[in-house]
């Protein structure tokens, strides 16, 4: 009987040790990179390989393809305009089309600069929100600071974790949720760079009425990805504003709810933005 209890104790200690090492590794390595993944600015474009891929001039990279397509759009319109004289079909006014090609052609070739300013503007809004929280709470509004404060105030430590207790289960849930958070915002980080690469084609699509829908879809998707970090900044301030009293079980679960809100932030913002667009479309109709 004693041997059985000793074996059981050893198994439990081994499992707890494994989870302690796992949680400690995640705590020490992931939290600090979350801020860089979530609060992106124009530095996301500061990559020499990305610059080459996007194009440093109209003669290389994505910009070369976009400008080639612009010439193709001009030839397409010219052919369509000639055919309209025989088919008597309605076609866009030539002056209006040429004007659109000039304006959106300039925007297309300046899209890298436009996106830089958009990213910088969005980051500055997040900085203002976080700065407000820093003034109110005298704390650095970031993930590493938040996790340290929560772990201390809720008596959740990186070591001596018993995974078979409620606190151990909560710690495991928090760690797995934050790991999921890293994966989610890593995907968002990559998607932002993809939409930046698509920027020249989005502006180009505005030259033709048949392709203008691409710009709307592109802008809606990029806008929702960028606004997400504003939503995250607000949630962070909310989490910092809470009084995490020791032994308060409600606050522990509220904190889990806050982390879950951060995980769902992308879909929440996307749904809100989609509903707003749909309401505007119904109103216009």
PLY file of the C-alpha trace (Angstrom):
ply
format ascii 1.0
element vertex 285
property float x
property float y
property float z
element edge 284
property int vertex1
property int vertex2
end_header
0.00 0.00 0.00
2.81 2.35 0.89
4.59 1.47 -2.36
1.41 2.21 -4.30
1.04 5.63 -2.62
4.71 6.36 -3.22
4.38 5.47 -6.92
1.30 7.67 -7.22
3.09 10.56 -5.51
6.09 10.19 -7.82
3.85 10.19 -10.89
2.04 13.32 -9.69
5.34 15.07 -8.90
6.72 14.12 -12.31
3.64 15.48 -14.08
3.79 18.70 -12.05
7.50 19.09 -12.83
6.83 18.69 -16.55
4.10 21.32 -16.47
6.23 23.65 -14.31
9.02 23.54 -16.89
6.54 24.04 -19.74
4.78 26.98 -18.10
8.08 28.55 -17.06
9.43 28.28 -20.60
6.32 29.90 -22.06
6.31 32.66 -19.41
9.97 33.51 -20.03
9.86 33.49 -23.83
6.43 34.34 -25.20
5.02 37.26 -23.24
7.64 39.77 -24.35
7.12 39.07 -28.06
3.34 39.47 -27.82
3.61 43.27 -27.82
5.75 43.21 -30.96
3.33 40.85 -32.70
0.18 42.75 -31.78
1.20 46.43 -31.85
2.64 46.63 -35.34
3.87 49.85 -36.90
5.69 50.78 -40.09
8.76 48.85 -38.86
6.95 45.73 -40.08
7.95 46.88 -43.57
11.60 47.49 -42.67
12.93 44.41 -44.39
15.30 44.63 -47.36
13.86 41.44 -48.87
10.33 42.75 -48.42
11.34 46.00 -50.12
12.72 44.08 -53.08
9.60 41.95 -53.29
7.32 44.99 -53.15
9.48 46.96 -55.57
11.78 49.91 -55.06
10.67 51.45 -58.37
8.17 50.86 -61.16
10.71 48.61 -62.90
10.90 45.81 -60.34
8.96 43.74 -57.82
5.20 43.83 -57.36
5.07 47.38 -58.72
6.37 46.15 -62.10
3.49 43.66 -62.32
0.96 46.31 -61.22
2.16 48.84 -63.79
2.06 46.18 -66.48
-1.53 45.46 -65.53
-2.32 49.19 -65.69
-1.17 49.21 -69.31
-3.31 46.11 -69.87
-6.32 47.94 -68.39
-5.72 50.84 -70.79
-5.59 48.47 -73.77
-8.72 46.70 -72.53
-10.60 49.99 -72.24
-9.39 51.12 -75.68
-10.62 47.88 -77.26
-13.92 48.11 -75.39
-14.35 51.74 -76.43
-13.78 50.87 -80.11
-16.25 47.98 -79.95
-18.88 50.22 -78.32
-19.07 52.22 -81.58
-20.33 49.10 -83.33
-22.40 47.51 -80.55
-23.78 50.80 -79.15
-23.14 49.50 -75.63
-22.71 51.93 -72.74
-19.13 52.58 -71.67
-17.46 54.82 -69.11
-16.57 58.31 -70.24
-12.96 58.35 -71.62
-12.03 61.54 -69.75
-13.25 60.06 -66.48
-11.39 56.81 -67.11
-8.09 58.57 -67.95
-8.46 60.74 -64.85
-9.00 57.63 -62.69
-5.96 55.94 -64.25
-3.78 58.94 -63.41
-5.03 59.32 -59.82
-5.06 55.65 -58.90
-1.86 55.02 -60.84
-0.13 57.55 -58.59
-1.72 55.94 -55.51
-0.63 52.51 -56.76
3.01 53.55 -57.14
2.89 55.40 -53.80
1.05 52.59 -52.00
4.10 51.64 -49.89
4.26 55.19 -48.47
0.47 55.28 -47.97
0.51 52.00 -46.04
3.47 53.21 -43.95
1.49 56.28 -42.88
-1.60 54.18 -42.18
0.36 51.77 -39.98
2.07 54.65 -38.18
-1.25 56.44 -37.59
-2.85 53.29 -36.20
0.15 52.63 -33.93
0.04 56.19 -32.61
-3.62 55.75 -31.64
-2.69 52.58 -29.73
0.18 54.43 -28.06
-2.20 57.20 -26.95
-4.59 54.64 -25.47
-1.79 52.81 -23.66
-0.33 56.16 -22.55
-3.67 57.00 -20.96
-3.50 53.74 -19.02
0.08 54.43 -17.95
-0.95 57.84 -16.61
-3.91 56.35 -14.72
-2.22 53.29 -13.22
1.48 54.31 -13.26
2.32 51.01 -14.95
3.74 50.00 -18.28
0.78 48.77 -20.34
2.21 45.63 -21.93
1.74 41.88 -21.76
4.85 41.02 -19.76
3.91 43.55 -17.05
0.31 42.32 -17.01
1.28 38.66 -16.66
3.71 39.40 -13.82
1.10 41.40 -11.96
-1.57 38.76 -12.40
0.74 35.94 -11.32
1.74 37.84 -8.18
-1.70 39.11 -7.17
-3.50 35.87 -7.86
-0.80 33.79 -6.16
-0.09 31.91 -9.39
3.61 31.12 -9.51
5.79 29.65 -12.23
7.15 27.04 -9.82
5.58 24.64 -7.31
2.49 24.28 -9.48
0.05 21.53 -8.66
-1.78 20.91 -11.92
-4.40 18.86 -10.06
-5.65 21.88 -8.08
-7.94 24.70 -9.24
-5.10 27.24 -9.25
-2.96 24.83 -11.26
-5.81 24.30 -13.71
-6.31 28.07 -14.04
-2.57 28.58 -14.61
-2.60 25.90 -17.30
-5.65 27.46 -18.97
-3.99 30.90 -18.95
-0.74 29.58 -20.39
-2.44 27.60 -23.15
-4.68 30.59 -23.96
-1.67 32.90 -24.22
0.09 30.36 -26.43
-2.99 30.39 -28.65
-2.80 34.18 -28.56
0.75 34.08 -29.93
-0.30 31.78 -32.78
-3.33 33.95 -33.64
-1.39 37.20 -33.77
1.52 35.61 -35.61
-1.00 34.77 -38.33
-2.32 38.36 -38.20
1.24 39.67 -38.52
1.77 37.62 -41.69
-1.64 38.60 -43.10
-0.84 42.31 -42.70
2.33 41.87 -44.76
0.35 39.97 -47.40
-2.25 42.75 -47.64
0.56 45.31 -47.93
1.87 43.39 -50.95
-1.63 43.45 -52.43
-1.94 47.22 -51.98
-0.82 48.18 -55.54
-3.38 45.80 -57.04
-6.09 47.15 -54.72
-5.53 50.72 -55.91
-5.27 49.49 -59.50
-8.65 47.78 -59.23
-10.32 51.18 -58.74
-9.59 52.14 -62.35
-12.31 49.78 -63.62
-15.83 49.56 -62.26
-15.84 45.80 -62.73
-12.83 45.33 -60.44
-13.45 48.01 -57.80
-14.95 45.40 -55.45
-11.42 44.07 -54.87
-10.34 47.34 -53.27
-13.37 47.30 -50.95
-12.65 43.73 -49.82
-8.93 44.49 -49.41
-9.52 47.66 -47.40
-12.16 46.04 -45.19
-9.84 43.14 -44.36
-6.77 45.32 -43.72
-8.80 47.81 -41.69
-10.18 45.06 -39.43
-6.67 43.64 -38.90
-5.30 47.05 -37.89
-8.22 48.10 -35.71
-7.79 44.85 -33.77
-4.76 46.25 -31.97
-6.79 49.25 -30.81
-9.31 46.80 -29.38
-6.44 44.91 -27.69
-5.10 48.13 -26.13
-8.53 48.86 -24.63
-8.83 45.32 -23.24
-5.34 45.60 -21.71
-6.29 48.83 -19.93
-9.46 47.14 -18.67
-7.43 44.22 -17.30
-4.99 46.61 -15.59
-7.86 48.53 -14.02
-9.12 45.51 -12.12
-8.31 44.92 -8.47
-6.87 41.42 -8.40
-7.36 40.62 -4.72
-5.72 37.43 -3.48
-8.05 34.49 -3.29
-10.73 36.14 -5.37
-11.86 33.37 -7.70
-14.11 35.66 -9.74
-11.18 37.84 -10.81
-9.24 34.78 -11.92
-12.01 33.76 -14.27
-12.53 37.36 -15.43
-8.86 37.43 -16.36
-9.33 34.23 -18.38
-12.30 35.95 -20.04
-10.08 38.92 -20.91
-7.48 36.66 -22.51
-10.24 34.88 -24.44
-11.51 38.29 -25.64
-8.01 39.02 -26.95
-7.98 35.69 -28.77
-11.38 36.45 -30.35
-10.50 40.10 -31.06
-9.87 39.52 -34.77
-13.25 37.89 -35.36
-15.09 40.35 -33.08
-13.74 43.41 -34.92
-14.37 41.75 -38.30
-18.00 41.02 -37.40
-18.61 44.54 -36.09
-17.10 46.06 -39.21
-19.08 43.72 -41.51
-22.34 44.57 -39.77
-21.60 48.30 -40.11
-20.90 47.87 -43.84
-24.12 45.88 -44.31
-26.16 48.54 -42.49
-24.62 51.26 -44.65
-25.41 49.28 -47.79
-29.05 48.76 -46.73
-29.41 52.47 -45.89
-27.98 53.52 -49.26
-30.29 51.14 -51.09
0 1
1 2
2 3
3 4
4 5
5 6
6 7
7 8
8 9
9 10
10 11
11 12
12 13
13 14
14 15
15 16
16 17
17 18
18 19
19 20
20 21
21 22
22 23
23 24
24 25
25 26
26 27
27 28
28 29
29 30
30 31
31 32
32 33
33 34
34 35
35 36
36 37
37 38
38 39
39 40
40 41
41 42
42 43
43 44
44 45
45 46
46 47
47 48
48 49
49 50
50 51
51 52
52 53
53 54
54 55
55 56
56 57
57 58
58 59
59 60
60 61
61 62
62 63
63 64
64 65
65 66
66 67
67 68
68 69
69 70
70 71
71 72
72 73
73 74
74 75
75 76
76 77
77 78
78 79
79 80
80 81
81 82
82 83
83 84
84 85
85 86
86 87
87 88
88 89
89 90
90 91
91 92
92 93
93 94
94 95
95 96
96 97
97 98
98 99
99 100
100 101
101 102
102 103
103 104
104 105
105 106
106 107
107 108
108 109
109 110
110 111
111 112
112 113
113 114
114 115
115 116
116 117
117 118
118 119
119 120
120 121
121 122
122 123
123 124
124 125
125 126
126 127
127 128
128 129
129 130
130 131
131 132
132 133
133 134
134 135
135 136
136 137
137 138
138 139
139 140
140 141
141 142
142 143
143 144
144 145
145 146
146 147
147 148
148 149
149 150
150 151
151 152
152 153
153 154
154 155
155 156
156 157
157 158
158 159
159 160
160 161
161 162
162 163
163 164
164 165
165 166
166 167
167 168
168 169
169 170
170 171
171 172
172 173
173 174
174 175
175 176
176 177
177 178
178 179
179 180
180 181
181 182
182 183
183 184
184 185
185 186
186 187
187 188
188 189
189 190
190 191
191 192
192 193
193 194
194 195
195 196
196 197
197 198
198 199
199 200
200 201
201 202
202 203
203 204
204 205
205 206
206 207
207 208
208 209
209 210
210 211
211 212
212 213
213 214
214 215
215 216
216 217
217 218
218 219
219 220
220 221
221 222
222 223
223 224
224 225
225 226
226 227
227 228
228 229
229 230
230 231
231 232
232 233
233 234
234 235
235 236
236 237
237 238
238 239
239 240
240 241
241 242
242 243
243 244
244 245
245 246
246 247
247 248
248 249
249 250
250 251
251 252
252 253
253 254
254 255
255 256
256 257
257 258
258 259
259 260
260 261
261 262
262 263
263 264
264 265
265 266
266 267
267 268
268 269
269 270
270 271
271 272
272 273
273 274
274 275
275 276
276 277
277 278
278 279
279 280
280 281
281 282
282 283
283 284
